[in-house]
Amino acid sequence: MRELFIYYQIPVTQAVAARAQVDAFQARLRQRHPGLVTRLLRRPEPRDSQQTWMEIYSFDRAVSTQGISPALQAEIEAEASCLADIVHGTRHTEVFIACVS
């Protein structure tokens, strides 16, 4: 199953506003895509007045065994464009799949 891990830095002073925006667009994505699982994590300690955040996207296996499609990935990025003025630097996207055992 294809999962996305997207990490970036947010100025500590913008964390409250950024959190509200991420919560809102992740809620819209979950509403449009039943079974979509979203998470928002951050490193426990800021560095240089920046917090490192990570968004995680996957699907409930009962809904999809393929995971995040390239089309949905593009939709996630379109929704996240609202953070353009807040994110310090670049949003980095990593794609992972489960290891077969």
MODELLER restraints for C-alpha pairs under 7 A, 6 or more apart:
rsr = mdl.restraints
at = mdl.atoms
rsr.add(forms.Gaussian(group=physical.xy_distance, feature=features.Distance(at['CA:1:A'], at['CA:65:A']), mean=5.56, stdev=0.5))
rsr.add(forms.Gaussian(group=physical.xy_distance, feature=features.Distance(at['CA:1:A'], at['CA:66:A']), mean=4.79, stdev=0.5))
rsr.add(forms.Gaussian(group=physical.xy_distance, feature=features.Distance(at['CA:1:A'], at['CA:67:A']), mean=4.69, stdev=0.5))
rsr.add(forms.Gaussian(group=physical.xy_distance, feature=features.Distance(at['CA:1:A'], at['CA:97:A']), mean=5.25, stdev=0.5))
rsr.add(forms.Gaussian(group=physical.xy_distance, feature=features.Distance(at['CA:1:A'], at['CA:98:A']), mean=6.04, stdev=0.5))
rsr.add(forms.Gaussian(group=physical.xy_distance, feature=features.Distance(at['CA:2:A'], at['CA:66:A']), mean=6.11, stdev=0.5))
rsr.add(forms.Gaussian(group=physical.xy_distance, feature=features.Distance(at['CA:2:A'], at['CA:67:A']), mean=4.49, stdev=0.5))
rsr.add(forms.Gaussian(group=physical.xy_distance, feature=features.Distance(at['CA:2:A'], at['CA:68:A']), mean=5.35, stdev=0.5))
rsr.add(forms.Gaussian(group=physical.xy_distance, feature=features.Distance(at['CA:2:A'], at['CA:95:A']), mean=6.67, stdev=0.5))
rsr.add(forms.Gaussian(group=physical.xy_distance, feature=features.Distance(at['CA:2:A'], at['CA:96:A']), mean=5.87, stdev=0.5))
rsr.add(forms.Gaussian(group=physical.xy_distance, feature=features.Distance(at['CA:2:A'], at['CA:97:A']), mean=4.79, stdev=0.5))
rsr.add(forms.Gaussian(group=physical.xy_distance, feature=features.Distance(at['CA:3:A'], at['CA:57:A']), mean=5.72, stdev=0.5))
rsr.add(forms.Gaussian(group=physical.xy_distance, feature=features.Distance(at['CA:3:A'], at['CA:58:A']), mean=4.89, stdev=0.5))
rsr.add(forms.Gaussian(group=physical.xy_distance, feature=features.Distance(at['CA:3:A'], at['CA:67:A']), mean=6.11, stdev=0.5))
rsr.add(forms.Gaussian(group=physical.xy_distance, feature=features.Distance(at['CA:3:A'], at['CA:68:A']), mean=5.83, stdev=0.5))
rsr.add(forms.Gaussian(group=physical.xy_distance, feature=features.Distance(at['CA:3:A'], at['CA:95:A']), mean=5.74, stdev=0.5))
rsr.add(forms.Gaussian(group=physical.xy_distance, feature=features.Distance(at['CA:3:A'], at['CA:96:A']), mean=5.35, stdev=0.5))
rsr.add(forms.Gaussian(group=physical.xy_distance, feature=features.Distance(at['CA:3:A'], at['CA:97:A']), mean=6.16, stdev=0.5))
rsr.add(forms.Gaussian(group=physical.xy_distance, feature=features.Distance(at['CA:4:A'], at['CA:56:A']), mean=5.62, stdev=0.5))
rsr.add(forms.Gaussian(group=physical.xy_distance, feature=features.Distance(at['CA:4:A'], at['CA:57:A']), mean=5.07, stdev=0.5))
rsr.add(forms.Gaussian(group=physical.xy_distance, feature=features.Distance(at['CA:4:A'], at['CA:58:A']), mean=6.76, stdev=0.5))
rsr.add(forms.Gaussian(group=physical.xy_distance, feature=features.Distance(at['CA:4:A'], at['CA:93:A']), mean=6.77, stdev=0.5))
rsr.add(forms.Gaussian(group=physical.xy_distance, feature=features.Distance(at['CA:4:A'], at['CA:94:A']), mean=5.87, stdev=0.5))
rsr.add(forms.Gaussian(group=physical.xy_distance, feature=features.Distance(at['CA:4:A'], at['CA:95:A']), mean=4.83, stdev=0.5))
rsr.add(forms.Gaussian(group=physical.xy_distance, feature=features.Distance(at['CA:4:A'], at['CA:96:A']), mean=6.51, stdev=0.5))
rsr.add(forms.Gaussian(group=physical.xy_distance, feature=features.Distance(at['CA:5:A'], at['CA:54:A']), mean=6.55, stdev=0.5))
rsr.add(forms.Gaussian(group=physical.xy_distance, feature=features.Distance(at['CA:5:A'], at['CA:55:A']), mean=5.84, stdev=0.5))
rsr.add(forms.Gaussian(group=physical.xy_distance, feature=features.Distance(at['CA:5:A'], at['CA:56:A']), mean=4.75, stdev=0.5))
rsr.add(forms.Gaussian(group=physical.xy_distance, feature=features.Distance(at['CA:5:A'], at['CA:57:A']), mean=6.72, stdev=0.5))
rsr.add(forms.Gaussian(group=physical.xy_distance, feature=features.Distance(at['CA:5:A'], at['CA:93:A']), mean=5.79, stdev=0.5))
rsr.add(forms.Gaussian(group=physical.xy_distance, feature=features.Distance(at['CA:5:A'], at['CA:94:A']), mean=5.13, stdev=0.5))
rsr.add(forms.Gaussian(group=physical.xy_distance, feature=features.Distance(at['CA:5:A'], at['CA:95:A']), mean=6.36, stdev=0.5))
rsr.add(forms.Gaussian(group=physical.xy_distance, feature=features.Distance(at['CA:6:A'], at['CA:54:A']), mean=5.33, stdev=0.5))
rsr.add(forms.Gaussian(group=physical.xy_distance, feature=features.Distance(at['CA:6:A'], at['CA:55:A']), mean=5.08, stdev=0.5))
rsr.add(forms.Gaussian(group=physical.xy_distance, feature=features.Distance(at['CA:6:A'], at['CA:56:A']), mean=6.48, stdev=0.5))
rsr.add(forms.Gaussian(group=physical.xy_distance, feature=features.Distance(at['CA:6:A'], at['CA:91:A']), mean=6.47, stdev=0.5))
rsr.add(forms.Gaussian(group=physical.xy_distance, feature=features.Distance(at['CA:6:A'], at['CA:92:A']), mean=5.40, stdev=0.5))
rsr.add(forms.Gaussian(group=physical.xy_distance, feature=features.Distance(at['CA:6:A'], at['CA:93:A']), mean=4.36, stdev=0.5))
rsr.add(forms.Gaussian(group=physical.xy_distance, feature=features.Distance(at['CA:6:A'], at['CA:94:A']), mean=6.20, stdev=0.5))
rsr.add(forms.Gaussian(group=physical.xy_distance, feature=features.Distance(at['CA:7:A'], at['CA:52:A']), mean=6.86, stdev=0.5))
rsr.add(forms.Gaussian(group=physical.xy_distance, feature=features.Distance(at['CA:7:A'], at['CA:53:A']), mean=5.46, stdev=0.5))
rsr.add(forms.Gaussian(group=physical.xy_distance, feature=features.Distance(at['CA:7:A'], at['CA:54:A']), mean=4.23, stdev=0.5))
rsr.add(forms.Gaussian(group=physical.xy_distance, feature=features.Distance(at['CA:7:A'], at['CA:55:A']), mean=6.41, stdev=0.5))
rsr.add(forms.Gaussian(group=physical.xy_distance, feature=features.Distance(at['CA:7:A'], at['CA:91:A']), mean=5.76, stdev=0.5))
rsr.add(forms.Gaussian(group=physical.xy_distance, feature=features.Distance(at['CA:7:A'], at['CA:92:A']), mean=5.30, stdev=0.5))
rsr.add(forms.Gaussian(group=physical.xy_distance, feature=features.Distance(at['CA:7:A'], at['CA:93:A']), mean=6.66, stdev=0.5))
rsr.add(forms.Gaussian(group=physical.xy_distance, feature=features.Distance(at['CA:8:A'], at['CA:52:A']), mean=5.64, stdev=0.5))
rsr.add(forms.Gaussian(group=physical.xy_distance, feature=features.Distance(at['CA:8:A'], at['CA:53:A']), mean=5.53, stdev=0.5))
rsr.add(forms.Gaussian(group=physical.xy_distance, feature=features.Distance(at['CA:8:A'], at['CA:54:A']), mean=6.68, stdev=0.5))
rsr.add(forms.Gaussian(group=physical.xy_distance, feature=features.Distance(at['CA:8:A'], at['CA:87:A']), mean=6.78, stdev=0.5))
rsr.add(forms.Gaussian(group=physical.xy_distance, feature=features.Distance(at['CA:8:A'], at['CA:90:A']), mean=6.22, stdev=0.5))
rsr.add(forms.Gaussian(group=physical.xy_distance, feature=features.Distance(at['CA:8:A'], at['CA:91:A']), mean=4.80, stdev=0.5))
rsr.add(forms.Gaussian(group=physical.xy_distance, feature=features.Distance(at['CA:8:A'], at['CA:92:A']), mean=6.31, stdev=0.5))
rsr.add(forms.Gaussian(group=physical.xy_distance, feature=features.Distance(at['CA:9:A'], at['CA:50:A']), mean=5.92, stdev=0.5))
rsr.add(forms.Gaussian(group=physical.xy_distance, feature=features.Distance(at['CA:9:A'], at['CA:51:A']), mean=5.45, stdev=0.5))
rsr.add(forms.Gaussian(group=physical.xy_distance, feature=features.Distance(at['CA:9:A'], at['CA:52:A']), mean=4.46, stdev=0.5))
rsr.add(forms.Gaussian(group=physical.xy_distance, feature=features.Distance(at['CA:9:A'], at['CA:53:A']), mean=6.05, stdev=0.5))
rsr.add(forms.Gaussian(group=physical.xy_distance, feature=features.Distance(at['CA:9:A'], at['CA:87:A']), mean=5.82, stdev=0.5))
rsr.add(forms.Gaussian(group=physical.xy_distance, feature=features.Distance(at['CA:9:A'], at['CA:88:A']), mean=5.29, stdev=0.5))
rsr.add(forms.Gaussian(group=physical.xy_distance, feature=features.Distance(at['CA:9:A'], at['CA:89:A']), mean=6.92, stdev=0.5))
rsr.add(forms.Gaussian(group=physical.xy_distance, feature=features.Distance(at['CA:10:A'], at['CA:50:A']), mean=5.42, stdev=0.5))
rsr.add(forms.Gaussian(group=physical.xy_distance, feature=features.Distance(at['CA:10:A'], at['CA:51:A']), mean=5.21, stdev=0.5))
rsr.add(forms.Gaussian(group=physical.xy_distance, feature=features.Distance(at['CA:10:A'], at['CA:52:A']), mean=6.41, stdev=0.5))
rsr.add(forms.Gaussian(group=physical.xy_distance, feature=features.Distance(at['CA:10:A'], at['CA:86:A']), mean=6.42, stdev=0.5))
rsr.add(forms.Gaussian(group=physical.xy_distance, feature=features.Distance(at['CA:10:A'], at['CA:87:A']), mean=5.10, stdev=0.5))
rsr.add(forms.Gaussian(group=physical.xy_distance, feature=features.Distance(at['CA:10:A'], at['CA:88:A']), mean=5.67, stdev=0.5))
rsr.add(forms.Gaussian(group=physical.xy_distance, feature=features.Distance(at['CA:11:A'], at['CA:49:A']), mean=5.94, stdev=0.5))
rsr.add(forms.Gaussian(group=physical.xy_distance, feature=features.Distance(at['CA:11:A'], at['CA:50:A']), mean=4.40, stdev=0.5))
rsr.add(forms.Gaussian(group=physical.xy_distance, feature=features.Distance(at['CA:11:A'], at['CA:51:A']), mean=6.18, stdev=0.5))
rsr.add(forms.Gaussian(group=physical.xy_distance, feature=features.Distance(at['CA:11:A'], at['CA:88:A']), mean=6.84, stdev=0.5))
rsr.add(forms.Gaussian(group=physical.xy_distance, feature=features.Distance(at['CA:12:A'], at['CA:49:A']), mean=5.58, stdev=0.5))
rsr.add(forms.Gaussian(group=physical.xy_distance, feature=features.Distance(at['CA:12:A'], at['CA:50:A']), mean=5.32, stdev=0.5))
rsr.add(forms.Gaussian(group=physical.xy_distance, feature=features.Distance(at['CA:12:A'], at['CA:51:A']), mean=5.95, stdev=0.5))
rsr.add(forms.Gaussian(group=physical.xy_distance, feature=features.Distance(at['CA:14:A'], at['CA:86:A']), mean=6.77, stdev=0.5))
rsr.add(forms.Gaussian(group=physical.xy_distance, feature=features.Distance(at['CA:18:A'], at['CA:83:A']), mean=6.87, stdev=0.5))
rsr.add(forms.Gaussian(group=physical.xy_distance, feature=features.Distance(at['CA:25:A'], at['CA:79:A']), mean=6.01, stdev=0.5))
rsr.add(forms.Gaussian(group=physical.xy_distance, feature=features.Distance(at['CA:26:A'], at['CA:38:A']), mean=6.63, stdev=0.5))
rsr.add(forms.Gaussian(group=physical.xy_distance, feature=features.Distance(at['CA:30:A'], at['CA:36:A']), mean=5.40, stdev=0.5))
rsr.add(forms.Gaussian(group=physical.xy_distance, feature=features.Distance(at['CA:35:A'], at['CA:59:A']), mean=5.52, stdev=0.5))
rsr.add(forms.Gaussian(group=physical.xy_distance, feature=features.Distance(at['CA:35:A'], at['CA:60:A']), mean=5.19, stdev=0.5))
rsr.add(forms.Gaussian(group=physical.xy_distance, feature=features.Distance(at['CA:35:A'], at['CA:63:A']), mean=5.69, stdev=0.5))
rsr.add(forms.Gaussian(group=physical.xy_distance, feature=features.Distance(at['CA:36:A'], at['CA:58:A']), mean=5.97, stdev=0.5))
rsr.add(forms.Gaussian(group=physical.xy_distance, feature=features.Distance(at['CA:36:A'], at['CA:59:A']), mean=4.53, stdev=0.5))
rsr.add(forms.Gaussian(group=physical.xy_distance, feature=features.Distance(at['CA:36:A'], at['CA:60:A']), mean=6.41, stdev=0.5))
rsr.add(forms.Gaussian(group=physical.xy_distance, feature=features.Distance(at['CA:37:A'], at['CA:57:A']), mean=5.79, stdev=0.5))
rsr.add(forms.Gaussian(group=physical.xy_distance, feature=features.Distance(at['CA:37:A'], at['CA:58:A']), mean=5.19, stdev=0.5))
rsr.add(forms.Gaussian(group=physical.xy_distance, feature=features.Distance(at['CA:37:A'], at['CA:59:A']), mean=5.36, stdev=0.5))
rsr.add(forms.Gaussian(group=physical.xy_distance, feature=features.Distance(at['CA:37:A'], at['CA:60:A']), mean=6.61, stdev=0.5))
rsr.add(forms.Gaussian(group=physical.xy_distance, feature=features.Distance(at['CA:38:A'], at['CA:56:A']), mean=5.60, stdev=0.5))
rsr.add(forms.Gaussian(group=physical.xy_distance, feature=features.Distance(at['CA:38:A'], at['CA:57:A']), mean=4.83, stdev=0.5))
rsr.add(forms.Gaussian(group=physical.xy_distance, feature=features.Distance(at['CA:38:A'], at['CA:58:A']), mean=6.71, stdev=0.5))
rsr.add(forms.Gaussian(group=physical.xy_distance, feature=features.Distance(at['CA:39:A'], at['CA:55:A']), mean=5.63, stdev=0.5))
rsr.add(forms.Gaussian(group=physical.xy_distance, feature=features.Distance(at['CA:39:A'], at['CA:56:A']), mean=5.03, stdev=0.5))
rsr.add(forms.Gaussian(group=physical.xy_distance, feature=features.Distance(at['CA:39:A'], at['CA:57:A']), mean=6.76, stdev=0.5))
rsr.add(forms.Gaussian(group=physical.xy_distance, feature=features.Distance(at['CA:40:A'], at['CA:54:A']), mean=5.71, stdev=0.5))
rsr.add(forms.Gaussian(group=physical.xy_distance, feature=features.Distance(at['CA:40:A'], at['CA:55:A']), mean=4.63, stdev=0.5))
rsr.add(forms.Gaussian(group=physical.xy_distance, feature=features.Distance(at['CA:40:A'], at['CA:56:A']), mean=6.47, stdev=0.5))
rsr.add(forms.Gaussian(group=physical.xy_distance, feature=features.Distance(at['CA:41:A'], at['CA:53:A']), mean=5.59, stdev=0.5))
rsr.add(forms.Gaussian(group=physical.xy_distance, feature=features.Distance(at['CA:41:A'], at['CA:54:A']), mean=5.03, stdev=0.5))
rsr.add(forms.Gaussian(group=physical.xy_distance, feature=features.Distance(at['CA:41:A'], at['CA:55:A']), mean=6.43, stdev=0.5))
rsr.add(forms.Gaussian(group=physical.xy_distance, feature=features.Distance(at['CA:42:A'], at['CA:51:A']), mean=6.73, stdev=0.5))
rsr.add(forms.Gaussian(group=physical.xy_distance, feature=features.Distance(at['CA:42:A'], at['CA:52:A']), mean=5.49, stdev=0.5))
rsr.add(forms.Gaussian(group=physical.xy_distance, feature=features.Distance(at['CA:42:A'], at['CA:53:A']), mean=4.18, stdev=0.5))
rsr.add(forms.Gaussian(group=physical.xy_distance, feature=features.Distance(at['CA:42:A'], at['CA:54:A']), mean=6.00, stdev=0.5))
rsr.add(forms.Gaussian(group=physical.xy_distance, feature=features.Distance(at['CA:43:A'], at['CA:51:A']), mean=6.63, stdev=0.5))
rsr.add(forms.Gaussian(group=physical.xy_distance, feature=features.Distance(at['CA:43:A'], at['CA:52:A']), mean=5.56, stdev=0.5))
rsr.add(forms.Gaussian(group=physical.xy_distance, feature=features.Distance(at['CA:43:A'], at['CA:53:A']), mean=6.57, stdev=0.5))
rsr.add(forms.Gaussian(group=physical.xy_distance, feature=features.Distance(at['CA:58:A'], at['CA:67:A']), mean=5.88, stdev=0.5))
rsr.add(forms.Gaussian(group=physical.xy_distance, feature=features.Distance(at['CA:58:A'], at['CA:68:A']), mean=6.22, stdev=0.5))
rsr.add(forms.Gaussian(group=physical.xy_distance, feature=features.Distance(at['CA:59:A'], at['CA:67:A']), mean=5.46, stdev=0.5))
